[in-house]
């Protein structure tokens, strides 16, 4: 289980980056989105890092339990689970006012992962990893290593090529870890059948 959680945490940055570019593209279809370079002062970074303790550790557990597991688990049919997932994603998006579309897309993704895997910890890991990615991007900006662009309404963060490439590498490592766990589980199951 630990390998899968670590693998999902490594997959999350590419999910975050991809989702932000999808939102940007969708918003550009409707109207022009003004993007500005992101800069961080030390006090701003300190404030964001303190908030990230909640965003990375507490929020994913509480939100996934409330918006996914408690809402979706009572329903047995996949169709009903997907309908509940959509309703809860709308509610989740409404709670994240400035980031409705991003929160809605995240909630749908986490909900579908929960429905598919039947394991809330997979959704928690992806959610925590996505929030951790946002926190690490703040540090990235503060260090002045790269160039990030941001729109405040709707909230969109566009990364530079270094972050995209890094996210792809982490994704590949994450998939390899998950696949390693899957192979170990399959080998253990086949070993039990032979006995």
Beta strands, then each sheet from edge to edge (+ up, - down):
strand 1: 36-37
strand 2: 149-151
strand 3: 156-158
sheet 1: 1+ 2- 3+
end
